[in-house]
């Protein structure tokens, strides 16, 4: 390859005799296949003037760059006639040729989701829909701007890569678009032969849940006297047999599922993104497939070859042999033996990073001779991007997929994804697993939810075992995190609780006639309770609590942790209430060096009946075994007190069992109601929630205005208080109208009389107070001091003023009352609701 100056000289000579018309004729002679981007361009031709000038016209630097690209294309075709043309200057939406590097627009966003490569890759893969290349072996002739691609949400693999690379460059990754070849499944976004990654996660979580929990208080089994070597050999052979059987099964499945060979293998054009190490703590180079957002190693066999790579600084042509795919390729773009740049001496991402580091160390503006010579060789730099700023709205991040939903088919699985608030039940993701390759026989359905008022987060339905599992977020009304039940037997349920439960309950397992509860962190050291009742008792059914009485309970087993504040022979480890046998059994904790625990059994005395009195406590009602024979046996009084306390504890335990049963029943009843009425509280921090809040606020303001208008109308309506008594019955009957007329006049008359009486009462009160004060003055006139005389005069003047005001108000009221009464009578007779009935 030549230098930039030599390339420009030859290019000017070659193009001196060419005209633009000849170029257009040559382009017309080449066979063109109409694709989706071309159809979009036909629609946009009439709106070219709406685009910025950079979209419609090439700057002098861009025109010069196109000349360099044309010269490079001719030299490349001459030196490598067996290779396909390079992807250099596709046409944009305005029909103008643009160099691919100038189509990259490094973009920084304000959204935290797009600060790292996984977020950028997943957004691009989800937000855009693929338009496959037609024909699949030819390079695309169009490359639209990323801003237009975001509007249409339709893109080729080249558009995918351009948008993703622009976001990664804005996030300070050393990213490059790569043009090359890939397998059919990757080019067509065909994941029907891949295993769904969510299924693998689900299997791991189920295995983790099913791991047996060791009980440190259980008796260890005796050691088996077998050869360890022979056991290891048996396990090894068993493992090898299982692996061989699994491989044989997979091989048979692959042979039965094997598709016919791709006739275009190694020829299908694809475009993806290369991320080099060195920036953002990237330790090794890797590929990103923009169609799926997945990360691949640079030697992955999905990628069959590389033609070129470019970023916003330069364009590099691969000079390495790709007969073995990308396994042996080196991605040192500064190595001229393996990569040929279009712009020699041009700025690169690596050089910029080194310059920044050098300036940080030296902080000097001195440039040596070598740097000056290198600067002279840089005769041409990559022009700035012609693409306008790429704006990604928060609504685009939330809507995510075209149409706000997406469906992906995997091997024996189907994944459906929905934007938040799209489904009325809050469904955001559904994974359906199938038993056959045709995806007709469902095995399980797992659903994910968000923003539900019942805090439901996941629901997993296993149709083979008829098991339904529900998972809740913290904050659920009954503090439940996990709920599993069997559809075949609706009475078998398992519940896991959060730490906020009032009884420190962690787990509850119910089945017909049995209930097991596990506790953590209780002050009484209780950690296990197992209840056995008659088979007819259903602890999870909506039945009256009265059905669960002492006669229907048979056995209650409770276990306690060690309480170090008590001696081991006085600290109960297990307490068993045998209700049917009227017996209570206690097992105490072991001593530190003991192997046998002390035990004690109590038989409850018979209660009083109509024919005999209650049985007294006797020593024969207690039996047991005491480990330490040197200790004195307990006295009868102590044993009697222990029995009384145990009988009280038994009543409390029965009450707690009833409470647990009621809680389980209430939970099931609430689940039925919550499933019937699912609500999605909208968050104001989302675009959907903000729009909902805005419309709700407008509705509230409109309702408030209507209420205010109604109140104003009712305030001016003299019949409103009386109509309320008649439940606002309209139209009025003659009887009701006359009754309203007389009632309204009567109430007006009564109100006027009450007002006159109130004024007269106030007048009389002030007059009496003045007379009492005057009488006091007459009686104490000779002994009164000057200060009291001044206060008396002030008091008399104030009371006299009040009496005059009251007298004046009374006279004014007596004059206005008849006029007000007459005015009301006239208004009632002229009211359209009463007038027709009063004239009769």
C-alpha positions in Angstrom: 0.0 0.0 0.0 1.1 3.6 -0.7 1.3 6.6 1.6 -1.6 9.1 1.7 0.2 11.7 -0.5 1.0 9.2 -3.2 -2.5 7.8 -3.2 -4.0 11.3 -3.6 -1.7 12.1 -6.5 -2.6 8.9 -8.4 -6.3 9.4 -7.6 -6.4 12.9 -9.1 -4.8 11.6 -12.3 -7.2 8.7 -12.6 -10.3 10.9 -11.9 -9.2 13.8 -14.1 -11.1 12.3 -17.1 -14.1 11.0 -15.2 -17.4 12.8 -14.7 -20.1 12.4 -12.1 -22.5 11.3 -14.8 -20.3 8.4 -15.8 -20.0 7.3 -12.2 -23.8 7.3 -11.8 -24.1 5.3 -15.0 -21.6 2.8 -13.7 -23.6 2.5 -10.5 -26.8 1.9 -12.4 -25.2 -0.9 -14.4 -24.3 -2.8 -11.3 -27.1 -5.2 -10.2 -28.9 -3.8 -7.1 -31.1 -5.8 -4.8 -33.9 -3.8 -3.1 -33.7 -4.3 0.7 -35.6 -2.9 3.6 -33.2 0.1 4.1 -33.6 0.9 0.4 -37.4 0.9 0.8 -36.9 3.3 3.7 -34.7 5.5 1.6 -37.4 5.8 -1.1 -39.8 7.1 1.6 -37.2 9.6 2.9 -36.2 11.1 -0.5 -38.9 13.7 -0.3 -37.8 14.9 3.1 -34.1 15.3 2.5 -34.2 19.0 3.2 -35.2 18.2 6.8 -31.8 16.6 7.5 -28.8 18.6 8.5 -26.4 19.8 5.9 -23.8 17.2 6.9 -26.2 14.5 5.9 -26.8 15.9 2.4 -23.3 17.3 1.5 -19.8 16.1 1.9 -17.2 18.5 3.3 -13.9 19.0 1.5 -12.2 16.6 4.0 -14.9 14.0 3.4 -14.6 14.3 -0.4 -10.8 13.8 0.0 -11.4 10.8 2.2 -13.7 9.3 -0.4 -11.0 9.7 -3.0 -8.6 7.9 -0.8 -11.1 5.1 -0.2 -11.7 4.7 -3.9 -8.0 4.5 -4.6 -7.6 1.9 -1.8 -10.5 -0.2 -3.2 -8.8 -0.4 -6.6 -5.4 -1.3 -5.2 -7.0 -3.8 -2.9 -8.9 -5.5 -5.8 -5.7 -5.6 -7.9 -3.5 -7.1 -5.1 -6.2 -9.4 -3.8 -8.5 -10.4 -6.6 -9.8 -13.5 -4.8 -11.1 -11.4 -1.8 -14.4 -9.6 -1.7 -14.5 -5.7 -1.9 -14.0 -3.8 1.3 -16.9 -2.1 3.1 -15.7 1.5 2.8 -18.3 4.0 1.5 -21.9 2.9 1.8 -24.8 5.3 1.1 -26.6 7.1 3.9 -30.3 7.9 4.1 -29.9 11.0 1.9 -28.3 9.0 -0.9 -24.8 10.4 -0.2 -21.7 8.2 0.1 -20.1 8.4 3.5 -17.0 6.7 4.8 -17.9 4.1 7.5 -15.6 5.6 10.1 -17.4 8.9 9.9 -20.7 7.2 10.6 -19.5 6.3 14.1 -20.6 9.0 16.6 -19.1 8.5 20.1 -22.0 9.1 22.4 -22.1 9.6 26.1 -25.5 9.1 27.8 -27.0 10.0 31.2 -28.4 6.6 31.8 -26.5 4.4 34.2 -27.7 1.3 32.3 -25.4 2.4 29.4 -22.2 3.0 31.3 -20.8 -0.5 30.7 -20.6 -2.8 27.7 -23.2 -5.3 28.9 -25.9 -2.6 29.3 -25.1 -1.1 25.9 -25.0 -4.5 24.1 -28.3 -5.7 25.7 -30.1 -2.4 24.8 -29.0 -2.5 21.2 -29.9 -6.2 20.8 -33.3 -5.7 22.4 -34.3 -2.3 20.9 -33.6 -3.1 17.3 -35.2 -5.7 15.0 -33.0 -7.5 12.4 -33.3 -7.0 8.7 -31.2 -9.8 7.2 -28.8 -9.0 4.4 -30.2 -9.8 0.9 -28.3 -11.5 -0.7 -26.5 -12.8 2.5 -23.1 -13.0 0.7 -22.9 -9.3 -0.3 -21.9 -6.3 1.7 -24.7 -3.9 2.5 -24.8 -0.8 0.2 -26.5 1.4 2.7 -25.5 2.5 6.2 -28.0 4.7 7.9 -27.3 7.1 10.7 -27.8 5.7 14.2 -30.3 8.4 15.0 -32.6 7.2 12.2 -32.0 3.6 13.2 -33.3 4.4 16.7 -36.4 6.0 15.2 -37.2 3.1 12.8 -36.0 0.3 15.1 -35.1 -1.7 12.0 -31.5 -2.4 11.2 -29.0 -4.6 9.4 -26.1 -6.2 11.2 -24.0 -3.2 10.1 -26.5 -0.7 11.6 -26.5 -2.8 14.8 -22.7 -2.7 15.1 -22.5 1.0 14.3 -24.9 2.0 17.0 -23.3 -0.3 19.6 -19.7 0.8 18.7 -20.8 4.5 19.0 -22.1 3.8 22.5 -19.0 1.9 23.6 -16.7 4.6 22.2 -18.7 7.2 24.2 -18.3 4.9 27.3 -14.5 5.1 26.8 -14.1 1.5 25.4 -11.5 0.8 22.7 -14.2 -0.6 20.4 -14.1 -1.3 16.6 -16.7 -2.4 14.1 -15.6 -5.6 12.3 -16.7 -6.8 8.9 -16.3 -10.5 8.2 -18.1 -13.8 8.0 -20.0 -15.9 10.5 -22.1 -19.0 10.7 -25.7 -19.1 9.5 -27.3 -19.1 13.0 -25.5 -16.0 14.0 -26.2 -14.1 10.8 -29.9 -14.9 10.8 -30.3 -14.6 14.6 -31.4 -18.2 14.8 -31.3 -19.4 18.4 -33.6 -22.4 17.9 -30.7 -24.8 18.5 -29.3 -23.1 21.5 -30.2 -23.9 25.1 -32.0 -21.0 26.9 -29.6 -19.6 29.5 -32.5 -19.0 31.9 -33.2 -22.7 31.9 -29.6 -23.4 33.1 -30.1 -20.8 35.9 -33.4 -22.4 36.9 -31.9 -25.9 37.1 -29.0 -24.6 39.3 -31.4 -22.9 41.7 -33.6 -26.0 42.0 -30.6 -28.1 42.7 -29.5 -25.7 45.4 -33.0 -25.7 46.9 -33.1 -29.5 47.0 -29.7 -29.9 48.7 -30.4 -31.7 52.0 -29.8 -29.7 55.1 -27.7 -31.4 57.7 -29.1 -31.6 61.2 -26.3 -31.5 63.8 -28.7 -33.0 66.4 -29.4 -36.1 64.4 -27.8 -39.4 65.2 -24.8 -40.2 62.9 -25.2 -43.5 61.1 -22.6 -46.2 61.9 -19.6 -46.4 59.7 -19.7 -48.9 56.8 -16.8 -51.3 56.9 -16.0 -51.1 53.2 -12.8 -50.5 51.3 -12.4 -46.8 50.4 -10.4 -47.7 47.3 -13.1 -50.0 46.0 -15.8 -47.4 46.7 -13.8 -44.8 44.8 -13.4 -47.1 41.9 -17.1 -47.9 41.9 -18.0 -44.2 42.0 -15.5 -43.4 39.2 -16.8 -46.2 37.0 -20.4 -45.1 37.7 -19.5 -41.5 36.8 -17.8 -42.6 33.6 -20.8 -44.7 32.6 -23.2 -41.8 33.2 -21.0 -39.5 31.2 -20.8 -42.0 28.3 -24.6 -42.5 28.4 -25.1 -38.7 28.4 -22.7 -38.2 25.5 -24.3 -41.1 23.6 -27.8 -39.6 24.2 -26.6 -36.1 23.1 -24.9 -37.6 20.0 -28.1 -39.4 19.0 -30.1 -36.3 19.5 -27.7 -34.2 17.5 -27.8 -36.7 14.7 -31.6 -36.7 14.7 -31.7 -32.9 14.9 -28.8 -32.2 12.5 -29.6 -29.7 9.9 -28.4 -30.0 6.3 -25.1 -28.3 5.7 -25.1 -24.6 4.9 -24.2 -24.2 1.2 -23.1 -20.6 2.0 -20.9 -21.6 4.9 -18.0 -19.2 5.1 -19.6 -16.7 2.7 -22.3 -15.2 4.8 -21.4 -11.5 5.6 -21.7 -10.4 9.1 -20.7 -7.4 11.2 -19.9 -7.3 14.9 -17.9 -5.4 17.5 -14.3 -5.9 18.7 -13.3 -4.6 22.1 -9.5 -4.4 22.8 -7.9 -4.6 26.2 -6.4 -1.5 27.9 -9.5 0.6 28.5 -12.1 0.4 31.2 -10.2 -2.4 33.0 -10.6 -4.8 30.0 -8.1 -7.5 30.5 -8.4 -9.4 27.2 -9.8 -8.8 23.8 -13.3 -10.1 23.1 -16.1 -9.9 20.5 -19.7 -8.7 21.0 -22.4 -10.0 18.7 -24.7 -6.9 18.5 -27.7 -9.0 17.4 -27.8 -10.9 20.8 -25.6 -8.8 23.0 -23.5 -11.8 24.0 -19.8 -11.8 24.6 -17.5 -14.2 22.7 -13.8 -15.0 22.7 -11.8 -13.8 19.7 -11.1 -17.4 18.7 -14.8 -18.6 18.9 -15.8 -20.8 16.0 -18.9 -18.8 15.3 -16.8 -16.3 13.6 -15.2 -17.6 10.3 -13.1 -14.7 9.1 -12.4 -11.0 9.3 -12.0 -8.6 6.3 -11.6 -5.2 8.1 -12.1 -3.3 11.3 -12.6 0.4 12.0 -13.3 3.0 14.6 -13.8 6.8 14.5 -10.1 7.4 14.0 -9.0 4.9 11.3 -9.9 2.0 9.1 -7.8 -1.2 9.1 -7.6 -4.0 6.5 -6.9 -7.5 7.7 -3.8 -9.0 6.1 -3.8 -12.3 8.0 -4.9 -15.7 6.7 -8.4 -16.7 7.9 -8.5 -20.2 6.6 -8.8 -21.5 10.1 -11.3 -18.9 11.1 -10.3 -16.3 13.7 -8.5 -18.7 16.0 -4.9 -17.6 15.0 -5.6 -13.9 14.4 -3.7 -11.2 16.2 -5.5 -7.9 17.0 -2.5 -5.6 17.3 -3.8 -2.9 14.9 -0.5 -1.0 15.1 1.3 -3.9 13.5 1.6 -3.0 9.8 2.4 -6.7 8.9 -1.0 -7.9 10.0 -3.2 -4.8 9.6 -3.1 -2.2 6.8 -4.4 1.2 7.8 -6.1 3.6 5.4 -4.7 6.7 7.0 -1.0 6.2 7.8 0.2 8.2 10.8 -3.4 9.0 11.8 -4.4 9.3 15.4 -5.4 6.1 17.1 -7.1 5.4 20.4 -3.8 3.8 21.7 -1.8 6.9 20.8 -4.3 9.2 22.5 -4.0 7.2 25.7 -0.2 7.3 25.6 -0.3 11.0 25.0 -2.5 11.6 28.0 -0.3 9.5 30.2 2.8 11.3 29.0 1.3 14.7 29.6 0.3 13.6 33.1 3.8 12.6 33.9 5.8 15.5 32.3 3.2 18.3 32.3 5.5 20.0 29.7 4.7 21.7 26.3 8.1 21.0 24.8 8.0 18.9 21.6 11.2 17.1 20.5 12.3 16.8 16.9 11.0 13.2 16.5 7.5 14.3 17.5 7.7 17.2 15.0 8.6 14.8 12.2 5.7 12.5 13.1 3.4 15.5 13.1 4.5 16.4 9.6 3.7 12.9 8.3 0.2 13.3 9.6 -1.0 15.0 6.5 -4.6 13.9 6.9 -6.8 13.1 9.9 -10.2 11.4 9.9 -13.0 14.0 9.6 -15.5 14.4 12.3 -18.7 12.4 12.2 -21.5 13.6 10.0 -24.1 12.0 12.3 -26.1 14.2 14.6 -26.1 13.5 18.4 -27.5 10.1 19.3 -30.3 10.7 21.8 -31.6 7.7 23.7 -34.6 8.6 25.8 -35.7 7.1 29.0 -38.8 5.9 27.3 -36.8 4.0 24.8 -34.9 2.2 27.6 -38.2 1.3 29.3 -40.1 0.2 26.2 -37.0 -1.8 25.2 -38.3 -3.9 22.3 -40.1 -3.0 19.1 -43.8 -3.0 20.0 -42.7 -3.2 23.7 -42.6 -7.0 23.5 -40.3 -9.7 22.1 -40.4 -13.5 21.6 -37.4 -15.7 21.2 -37.4 -19.4 20.4 -34.7 -21.6 21.8 -34.1 -25.4 21.8 -37.2 -26.8 23.5 -38.0 -23.4 25.0 -39.7 -20.1 24.2 -38.9 -16.8 25.9 -41.4 -13.9 25.9 -40.5 -10.5 27.2 -42.7 -7.5 27.8 -42.0 -3.9 28.8 -43.1 -2.8 32.3 -46.8 -1.9 32.7 -47.6 -3.4 29.3 -49.5 -6.4 30.8 -52.3 -5.7 33.3 -51.0 -8.3 35.6 -47.4 -6.9 35.7 -45.9 -9.8 33.6 -42.5 -8.9 32.2 -41.1 -12.2 31.2 -42.4 -15.7 30.5 -40.2 -18.8 29.9 -42.0 -21.9 28.5 -40.1 -25.2 28.4 -41.2 -28.0 26.1 -40.5 -31.7 26.0 -40.3 -32.1 22.3 -38.4 -30.2 19.6 -41.6 -29.0 17.9 -42.5 -27.1 21.1 -46.0 -28.5 21.5 -45.8 -30.4 24.8 -45.2 -28.0 27.6 -43.1 -29.1 30.6 -43.0 -25.9 32.7 -43.9 -22.3 32.6 -42.0 -19.7 34.6 -43.2 -16.1 34.8 -41.5 -13.0 36.2 -43.6 -10.0 37.4 -42.9 -6.4 38.5 -44.8 -3.6 40.3 -47.6 -5.9 41.6 -49.5 -4.8 44.7 -49.3 -8.4 46.0 -45.4 -8.4 45.8 -45.4 -11.5 43.5 -42.1 -11.7 41.7 -42.0 -15.2 40.2 -44.4 -18.0 39.4 -43.1 -21.4 38.2 -45.6 -24.0 37.1 -44.2 -27.5 36.6 -46.8 -29.3 34.6 -45.2 -32.8 34.9 -45.2 -32.8 38.7 -48.2 -30.4 39.0 -46.2 -28.2 41.3 -46.7 -24.4 41.4 -44.0 -22.2 43.0 -44.5 -18.5 43.8 -41.8 -16.1 45.0 -42.5 -12.8 46.6 -40.5 -9.7 47.4 -40.1 -8.4 50.9 -43.1 -6.5 52.1 -45.7 -9.1 51.5 -48.7 -8.8 53.9 -48.0 -12.2 55.5 -44.2 -11.9 55.2 -44.1 -14.8 52.8 -41.1 -15.1 50.4 -41.8 -18.5 48.9 -45.0 -20.5 48.4 -45.1 -23.9 46.8 -48.2 -26.1 46.4 -49.2 -29.3 44.6 -52.2 -29.0 42.2 -53.1 -32.7 42.6 -53.4 -32.2 46.3 -54.3 -28.7 47.2 -53.7 -29.3 50.9 -49.9 -29.9 50.5 -48.1 -26.5 50.7 -44.7 -25.2 51.6 -44.1 -21.6 52.8 -40.9 -19.7 53.6 -41.1 -16.5 55.6 -38.9 -13.4 55.9 -37.4 -12.2 59.2 -40.3 -9.9 59.8 -42.7 -12.6 61.0 -44.0 -12.0 64.5 -43.2 -15.6 65.7 -39.8 -15.7 64.0 -41.2 -18.3 61.7 -39.0 -19.4 58.8 -40.7 -22.3 57.2 -44.1 -24.0 57.3 -44.9 -27.3 55.6 -48.6 -28.4 55.7 -50.2 -31.6 54.4 -53.4 -33.5 55.3 -53.3 -34.1 59.0 -49.7 -32.7 59.5 -48.0 -29.3 59.9 -44.3 -28.7 60.4 -42.9 -25.3 61.4 -39.3 -24.1 61.7 -38.2 -21.1 63.7 -35.0 -19.0 64.0 -33.9 -16.6 66.7 -36.7 -17.1 69.2 -36.1 -16.1 72.8 -37.5 -19.4 74.1 -35.0 -21.4 71.9 -37.8 -23.1 70.0 -36.7 -24.1 66.4 -39.0 -26.9 65.4 -42.7 -27.8 65.8 -44.5 -30.8 64.2 -48.2 -31.2 64.6 -50.0 -34.5 63.8 -53.8 -34.5 63.7 -56.5 -36.6 62.2 -56.3 -37.0 58.5 -59.6 -35.1 58.1 -57.9 -31.9 59.5 -56.6 -29.7 56.7 -54.3 -27.0 58.0 -54.4 -25.0 54.7 -58.1 -25.2 54.1 -60.7 -22.4 54.6 -62.5 -24.1 57.5 -63.7 -22.7 60.8 -61.2 -22.6 63.6 -63.6 -24.5 65.8 -63.0 -27.6 63.8 -59.4 -27.7 65.1 -60.0 -28.7 68.7 -58.0 -30.8 71.2 -59.9 -34.0 70.3 -58.8 -33.8 66.6 -55.1 -33.1 67.5 -53.1 -36.3 68.3 -49.5 -35.3 68.7 -47.3 -32.1 68.9 -43.5 -32.4 68.9 -41.4 -29.3 69.8 -37.6 -29.1 69.8 -35.4 -26.5 71.4 -31.8 -25.3 71.1 -29.4 -25.5 74.0 -29.9 -22.8 76.7 -26.5 -22.5 78.3 -27.9 -20.6 81.3 -29.5 -23.9 82.5 -27.8 -27.2 83.3 -28.2 -29.8 80.5 -30.4 -32.1 82.7 -32.8 -29.2 83.3 -32.8 -27.8 79.7 -35.5 -29.4 77.6 -34.4 -30.5 74.1 -37.6 -32.1 72.9 -41.2 -31.8 74.2 -43.9 -34.1 73.0 -47.6 -33.6 73.7 -49.5 -36.8 73.2 -53.0 -35.3 73.3 -54.9 -38.5 72.5 -53.1 -40.4 75.3 -53.1 -37.5 77.8 -49.4 -37.8 78.2 -46.4 -35.3 78.0 -42.9 -36.5 77.3 -39.7 -34.5 77.9 -36.2 -35.2 76.6 -33.4 -33.1 78.0 -30.1 -32.0 76.3 -27.0 -34.2 76.5 -24.2 -33.3 78.8 -21.0 -32.2 77.0 -19.5 -35.7 77.4 -22.7 -37.6 77.6 -24.3 -40.0 75.1 -27.6 -40.7 76.8 -30.1 -38.0 77.6 -32.4 -37.7 80.7 -36.1 -38.3 80.1 -39.3 -37.7 82.0 -42.9 -38.6 81.2 -46.1 -37.1 82.7 -49.6 -38.5 82.6 -52.3 -35.8 83.0 -54.8 -36.5 85.8 -58.4 -37.1 84.7 -60.7 -34.1 84.6 -63.8 -33.9 86.7 -67.1 -35.2 85.2 -70.7 -35.3 86.3 -70.2 -38.7 88.0 -66.7 -38.3 89.6 -64.4 -35.6 90.8 -61.1 -34.7 89.3 -58.2 -37.0 89.9 -55.5 -35.8 92.3 -51.8 -35.8 91.4 -49.9 -38.9 92.3 -46.2 -39.8 92.0 -47.2 -42.8 89.9 -48.3 -40.3 87.1 -44.6 -39.4 86.5 -41.9 -41.7 85.2 -38.5 -41.1 83.7 -34.8 -41.8 83.5 -32.1 -39.7 85.2 -28.6 -40.0 83.8 -26.7 -38.9 87.0 -27.7 -41.3 89.8 -26.0 -39.2 92.4 -28.6 -36.4 92.0 -31.6 -36.4 94.3 -34.9 -37.2 92.7 -37.4 -34.3 92.5 -40.1 -34.0 95.1 -43.7 -34.6 94.4 -44.5 -30.9 94.9 -41.9 -29.9 92.3 -43.2 -32.5 89.8 -46.7 -31.3 90.4 -45.7 -27.8 89.6 -43.9 -28.9 86.5 -47.0 -30.8 85.3 -49.2 -27.7 85.9 -46.8 -25.6 83.9 -46.6 -28.1 81.1 -50.4 -28.2 80.9 -50.5 -24.4 80.6 -47.8 -24.6 77.9 -50.0 -27.2 76.1 -52.9 -24.8 76.0 -50.7 -22.1 74.7 -49.3 -24.4 72.0 -52.8 -25.4 70.9 -53.6 -21.7 70.7 -50.5 -21.0 68.6 -51.4 -23.9 66.3 -54.9 -22.4 65.8 -53.3 -19.1 65.0 -51.0 -20.7 62.4 -53.9 -22.5 60.9 -55.9 -19.2 60.7 -52.9 -17.5 59.1 -52.5 -20.1 56.4 -56.2 -20.0 55.7 -56.2 -16.2 55.5 -53.2 -16.2 53.2 -55.0 -18.6 50.8 -58.1 -16.4 50.9 -56.0 -13.3 50.2 -54.2 -14.9 47.3 -57.6 -15.7 45.7 -58.6 -12.1 46.1 -55.3 -10.7 44.9 -55.3 -12.8 41.8 -58.8 -11.6 41.0 -57.8 -7.9 41.6 -54.2 -7.3 40.5 -53.1 -3.6 40.6 -49.9 -2.1 39.4 -48.8 0.9 41.5 -47.1 3.3 39.1 -43.8 4.8 40.0 -43.4 8.5 39.2 -39.8 7.8 38.3 -40.7 5.9 35.1 -42.1 7.5 31.9 -45.3 5.4 32.1 -45.7 6.3 35.8 -45.1 10.0 35.2 -47.7 10.0 32.4 -50.1 8.2 34.6 -49.5 10.5 37.5 -50.0 13.5 35.2 -53.3 12.2 33.9 -54.4 11.3 37.4 -53.5 14.8 38.6 -55.5 16.4 35.7 -58.4 14.1 36.6 -58.3 15.2 40.2 -58.2 18.8 39.3 -61.1 18.4 36.9 -63.1 16.6 39.6 -62.2 19.3 42.2 -63.5 22.0 39.7 -66.7 20.0 39.2 -67.2 19.7 43.0 -66.5 23.4 43.5 -69.0 24.3 40.8 -71.6 21.9 42.3 -71.1 23.4 45.7 -71.5 26.9 44.4 -74.7 26.0 42.6 -76.0 24.3 45.7 -75.0 27.3 47.8 -77.1 29.6 45.7 -80.0 27.1 45.6 -82.3 27.8 48.6 -84.0 24.4 48.1 -80.8 22.4 48.2 -80.9 21.5 52.0 -84.6 20.4 51.7 -84.0 18.4 48.5 -81.3 16.4 50.3 -84.0 15.1 52.7 -85.9 13.9 49.7 -82.8 12.3 48.1 -82.7 15.0 45.4 -85.9 13.6 43.9 -86.7 15.4 40.6 -89.2 16.2 39.2 -91.1 17.0 42.4 -94.7 15.9 43.0 -97.4 18.4 43.9 -97.4 17.2 47.5 -93.7 17.4 47.9 -93.6 20.8 46.2 -96.2 22.3 48.6 -94.5 20.6 51.5 -91.2 22.1 50.5 -92.8 25.5 50.1 -94.3 25.5 53.6 -91.2 24.0 55.2 -88.9 26.6 53.6 -91.1 29.5 54.8 -91.4 27.9 58.3 -87.7 27.4 58.6 -87.1 31.0 57.5 -89.6 32.3 60.0 -88.0 30.2 62.8 -84.6 31.4 61.8 -85.7 35.1 61.9 -87.3 34.6 65.3 -84.3 32.8 66.7 -82.0 35.6 65.5 -84.3 38.2 67.1 -84.3 36.2 70.4 -80.5 36.0 70.3 -80.1 39.7 69.9 -82.7 40.4 72.6 -80.9 38.0 74.9 -77.6 39.7 74.3 -79.3 43.1 75.0 -80.8 41.9 78.2 -77.5 40.4 79.4 -75.6 43.6 78.8 -78.4 45.7 80.5 -78.4 43.4 83.6 -74.6 43.6 83.9 -74.7 47.4 83.8 -77.4 47.6 86.4 -75.4 45.3 88.8 -72.3 47.4 88.3 -74.3 50.6 89.0 -75.8 49.1 92.2 -72.4 48.1 93.4 -71.2 51.7 92.9 -74.2 53.1 94.8 -73.4 50.8 97.8 -69.6 51.6 97.8 -69.6 55.2 96.7 -68.2 56.6 99.9 -65.4 54.1 100.3 -64.3 53.7 96.7 -60.8 54.9 95.7 -60.2 57.1 92.6 -58.6 54.2 90.6 -61.8 52.1 91.1 -63.9 55.1 90.2 -62.0 55.5 86.9 -62.5 51.8 86.1 -66.2 52.1 86.9 -66.7 54.9 84.5 -64.8 53.1 81.8 -66.9 50.0 82.3 -70.1 51.9 82.2 -69.2 53.6 78.9 -68.2 50.3 77.3 -71.5 48.6 78.4 -73.6 51.6 77.3 -72.0 51.3 73.9 -72.8 47.6 73.6 -76.4 48.1 74.7 -76.9 50.8 72.1 -75.4 48.5 69.4 -77.6 45.6 70.4 -80.7 47.8 70.5 -79.9 49.2 67.0 -79.3 45.7 65.6 -82.7 44.5 67.1 -84.5 47.4 65.5 -82.8 46.8 62.2 -83.7 43.1 62.3 -87.3 43.8 63.1 -87.5 46.1 60.0 -85.7 43.7 57.7 -87.3 40.4 58.8 -90.7 41.0 57.1 -88.9 42.1 53.9 -86.7 38.9 53.9 -89.7 36.7 54.5 -91.6 38.3 51.6 -88.5 38.1 49.4 -88.2 34.4 50.1 -91.9 33.8 49.5 -91.6 35.5 46.1 -88.5 33.5 45.1 -90.2 30.2 46.1 -93.3 31.1 44.0 -91.0 32.0 41.0 -88.9 28.8 41.3 -89.5 26.7 38.2 -89.5 23.5 40.3 -92.3 24.8 42.7 -94.3 27.3 40.6 -96.3 24.7 38.5 -97.6 23.1 41.7 -98.2 26.3 43.7 -100.4 27.9 41.1 -102.9 25.0 41.2 
